[in-house]
């Protein structure tokens, strides 16, 4: 059993429009991400940083980046009694070329681990839905809302003693993310 988070609350400032609504093969990045996470067999898929959608979790601390989205979702899991140390798959909305096999491989490496991610990548990643992690993030944001440093996903993965796993033969293009119109156009032409 695992839960999932689709990080979809960014400002898309470099893109100039909402990345989540961009389309690839006629499907929005938001819907693509949701479909992908559901296909992994996730018991619960949360959408971080969006409002008005089923299972959407508003940010407790606006503009706090992925760690803030993670914190908000962990707080929600606590409230509904699901902060139970299950694996929590975290995927940003702007990585549309990943597939179920890649995410399943990542999840299969969580046996006995607190977190894992692919070598040289931050996302996708899996952490434990634990109160220890929620409290760690809460304390970081009580100290400051300034992003970066200790308030980065890299630092979160370090706190969780994340286990980087090999990409093996996976295509680098699969890990592409979309931040600019140029990235979007390039992604439309990548074959994985």
N, C-alpha and C positions, 0 to 999 in steps of 0.2 A: 504494500500500500504506500502511496505517496501523494503529495499535494503539489500544486504548481502555481507559479506566479508569472503573469505576463506583464512586464514593465511597460506601461504605455502612457506615462504621465509627463514625458519630456516636453519642452517648449518648442522643439523643432525649429529653433532660431536660425540655424545654418541652412535648413531646407527652405524656409520661407513659407511653408504650409505644413499642415498636420501630417507627419509621417505615417501615422496609423491609418490614415485614409488613402494613402497611395495604393495603387493597384498593380499586382503582378498576375498575369494570366486571368484577368477579370475579377480577382479577389483582393480585398483590402488587406494590408499588412496585419491589421488587427484581427480580422477573421482568419487569416492564414495561421497566425500565432495561436489563436484559440483552438483551431482545428488540430494543429500539430500537438498541442499539449493534451487535448482530449484523447488523441490517438495513442498516447503513451499509457493510457489506462489510469490517468490521474483521478483520484477520488473527488477532488475539489480543485477547480481552476479559478484563481482570483485574478482580477484585472486591477493592477495598481495604477493609481493616479487618474482614473477616468471616473466620470459620474454618469448616472442614468442608465447604466448597463447592469445586467444580472451579474452578481458577484463582483461588482466594482467597489474598490476600496479607496476612498479619498485619502490624500496625504494628510497625516497628522501635522507634519511640518512641511508646508509648501516649499517647492524648489529645493528640495534636499537630495535630489539625485536618486540613483538606485538604492543606496543604503537607507534613505528615508522611505522609499517604497517598500523595501523589505521590512523595515521597522513597523510601518503601518499595517502590513499584512500579518506579521507576527502578533501584533497587538490584537488584531481581529481574530486570529486563531485562538488566542488566549480567551477572548470573550465568548467564543462559541464552543470552548472545551476541546479544541483540537491541537493545542500546543503540546503534542504528545511524543516529540522526538522523531516523528516520521520524516523521511526524506522530503525535501522541499525543492523542487526543480524551479530554477529561476531563468527566465528567457526574456530578453528585450524584444520589443515589437519590431525593431529595425534589423533583424537577422533572418530574412525570409527564405534563405536557401538551405537551412538545416532540415533534417528529416527525422522521422521516427527512429530509424536505426541508430543514428548518432545519439539522440537523447536517451534511448534505451541502453546503449552501451555505457553512457555516463552514469545512469541510475544503477546499473549492475555493479559498478565499482564502489558503491556506498557501503557494502558489507563491512561492518566494523570501523567505518570512517565517520568523521564529523562533517566532512565536506570534500568535494572533488570538483575538478575542472580540467579542461584539456590544457596541455602544456602550451605556453605562450598565449593563452587566451584567458580572459576573465569570464566571459559568457560563451555558451550557457554554463551554468554551474548548479551544483546541488549542495544544499546545507541542511542541517537538521532543524526541524521546527521545534526549537527548544526555548525554554524560558531563560536559560543562560545567555543565549544569543540576543533575545529580546531585551534583557536587562543591560547587556553590553551596549547595544545600540541606543537605548534610552539614555544611558549615562553619557555617551558621546554627544548626543544632541542636547542634553542639559548643559554640558560644558560650553558648547558653541554650535551654531548652525552653519558655520563656515565649512564649505565642501573641500574635499581633498585630504591628503594626509591620512589621519586616523579615520576620517569619515569618507573613505573610498571603498569600493568593493574589493580592491586588492588587499586593503587592510582587514576587511571583514574575513576574507578567505584565509589570511594569515592568522587571524585570531582563532579561526576554526581549525587550524592546522590542516588546511586543504591539501589533498593528495592530487598533484597534477598527473594526468594519465596521457599516454602517448596518443598522438593523432593517427599513428600508423599510416595507412594509405589514403586517409581522408584528404580530399581536395582542400587547399587553402581557400579557394573561392567560396566554399561552403560556409566559412566563418565571416564572410563579408557582411558589413553592416552599412546602413544607409544613413548618412548625415547631411549630404548635400545633393543638389540636383545632378551633379556629375556622378556621385556614387550611385544614385538611382539609375541613371542611364547605363552605367557600367554593369550594374547588377542585372538589368534586363537582358544583357548579352552574355552573362556567365552561364556556362553549361556545367552542371555538377553531376 
